[in-house]
């Protein structure tokens, strides 16, 4: 079993970077059952909460009483509003945990300043600013997938975020780092090899593409990739 008497914290991320996978209500129910009656904390990275597709609903640890009392949930205005350089986000946690978090946070803050905090606070007054994010990215995802249909790449379903995984095993037997480097230097399309995200560097012949681009750029990239 991965969870033992020594387990102190479980870290989850949904919607997930780099895979684009999302946790279901059943997943969260299972997590709640597993941690009930324990002292295990949950750190829930939910920074892509507003970038979720196909009518799915974001499942947050904050929706469940048992999880809420043991969870630290993190969110990002930068991811939601395309301003990652602002380094602005927030977290929600029980008071007993927040007291301890603030002891560290007061010495570990960088980049953020008062004017941008007021700007975000004002921007949040209009729900359409964050409710329009998912449809916008889903349109880009669907456009890219449609443009890639003639290619030899096999897409892996992305339920959220602005990343699309593609399997290239029908094209090359090269490991993903070598293949990604070749695509970047020789073909002109930059990708991230998925093995770099694995502790054991497992190579499944899968690359991560970012579709947070204009349609012209996506179409150009797809045209190049379809020619391989």
SVG drawing of the C-alpha trace seen along z (x, -y; Angstrom):
<svg xmlns="http://www.w3.org/2000/svg" viewBox="-21 -50 39 52">
<polyline fill="none" stroke="black" stroke-width="0.4" points="0.0,0.0 1.2,-3.5 -0.5,-4.9 0.9,-3.7 1.1,-4.8 4.0,-7.0 2.0,-8.9 1.8,-12.6 0.5,-14.3 -1.1,-13.4 -0.4,-15.8 -3.0,-15.9 -3.3,-18.1 -6.4,-18.6 -6.7,-19.6 -3.3,-18.1 -0.2,-19.5 1.4,-17.9 -1.2,-15.3 -4.4,-17.4 -6.3,-14.7 -9.0,-15.6 -10.1,-13.9 -13.7,-12.8 -16.2,-13.0 -15.5,-9.3 -11.8,-10.0 -12.5,-12.6 -14.9,-10.3 -12.2,-7.7 -9.7,-10.1 -12.1,-11.2 -12.7,-7.6 -9.0,-6.8 -8.1,-9.7 -11.0,-9.6 -10.0,-8.9 -6.3,-9.7 -4.1,-12.7 -3.1,-12.8 -3.1,-16.3 -4.0,-16.9 -2.2,-19.5 -4.5,-20.1 -3.1,-22.0 -6.2,-23.4 -4.6,-26.3 -6.2,-25.2 -9.7,-25.0 -11.3,-27.3 -9.7,-25.5 -11.8,-22.3 -13.5,-21.0 -16.5,-19.2 -19.0,-20.3 -17.1,-18.6 -17.3,-20.2 -14.1,-20.9 -14.0,-18.7 -12.4,-20.5 -11.4,-19.1 -13.3,-22.1 -16.6,-20.6 -16.3,-17.7 -16.4,-18.3 -14.0,-15.5 -11.4,-16.7 -11.9,-20.4 -10.8,-20.1 -7.5,-18.5 -6.7,-20.2 -4.6,-23.0 -6.1,-24.1 -4.0,-26.3 -5.3,-28.5 -3.7,-30.9 -5.0,-34.1 -2.0,-34.0 -3.1,-30.7 -6.7,-31.8 -6.1,-35.3 -3.1,-34.6 -0.8,-36.6 1.6,-34.0 4.4,-36.5 2.4,-38.3 2.9,-35.4 -0.4,-36.0 -2.5,-33.3 -4.0,-32.2 -4.7,-29.2 -7.5,-28.1 -6.9,-26.0 -8.3,-25.4 -7.3,-28.1 -5.1,-25.8 -3.1,-25.1 -3.2,-28.7 -1.5,-30.0 1.5,-27.8 1.5,-28.5 1.6,-32.3 4.7,-31.9 6.6,-30.7 4.7,-32.8 5.7,-36.1 9.3,-35.4 8.7,-33.7 6.8,-36.3 8.2,-37.7 7.1,-39.5 3.6,-40.5 2.8,-44.2 -0.3,-46.2 -1.5,-47.7 -1.9,-44.3 -3.8,-42.9 -6.3,-45.8 -6.5,-45.2 -7.3,-41.5 -9.9,-42.2 -11.7,-44.6 -11.4,-42.2 -13.1,-39.4 -16.2,-41.5 -17.3,-40.4 -17.8,-36.6 -17.6,-36.6 -13.8,-37.2 -13.3,-33.7 -16.3,-31.9 -15.2,-32.6 -11.8,-30.9 -12.8,-27.3 -14.7,-27.8 -11.9,-29.9 -9.3,-27.2 -11.6,-24.3 -12.0,-26.0 -8.2,-26.1 -7.9,-22.5 -10.6,-21.4 -9.0,-23.4 -5.6,-21.9 -7.0,-18.3 -8.9,-18.8 -5.9,-20.2 -3.8,-17.2 -6.3,-14.5 -4.3,-13.8 -1.1,-13.3 0.5,-10.1 0.3,-11.4 -2.2,-9.9 -3.9,-12.3 -4.5,-11.4 -7.7,-13.0 -7.1,-16.3 -9.9,-17.1 -8.3,-20.4 -5.4,-22.8 -3.9,-24.1 -1.7,-21.1 -2.4,-18.3 -0.5,-15.0 0.4,-13.2 1.8,-9.7 4.3,-9.5 5.1,-5.7 3.7,-5.4 6.4,-7.8 9.6,-7.0 11.3,-4.6 13.5,-7.4 13.2,-8.1 11.0,-11.2 13.9,-13.5 15.7,-12.9 12.6,-13.1 11.5,-16.3 14.9,-17.8 14.7,-16.8 11.3,-18.3 12.5,-21.6 15.8,-22.0 15.0,-20.4 11.3,-20.7 10.6,-24.0 7.9,-22.8 8.8,-22.9 7.4,-20.2 8.1,-18.8 9.0,-15.1 6.8,-13.5 9.6,-11.3 11.2,-14.4 8.2,-14.5 8.7,-10.9 11.0,-10.1 12.3,-7.0 12.3,-8.8 9.7,-6.3 9.5,-6.8 6.0,-6.1 6.7,-7.9 4.5,-10.8 5.0,-14.6 3.2,-17.5 2.1,-20.3 0.8,-23.7 -2.2,-25.0 -2.4,-28.4 -1.6,-30.0 -3.4,-31.8 -5.2,-29.7 -2.6,-30.8 0.2,-29.5 -1.7,-26.2 -2.5,-25.7 1.1,-26.2 2.4,-23.8 -0.2,-21.2 0.7,-21.5 4.3,-20.9 3.6,-17.9 1.2,-16.4 4.1,-16.3 6.2,-14.0"/>
</svg>
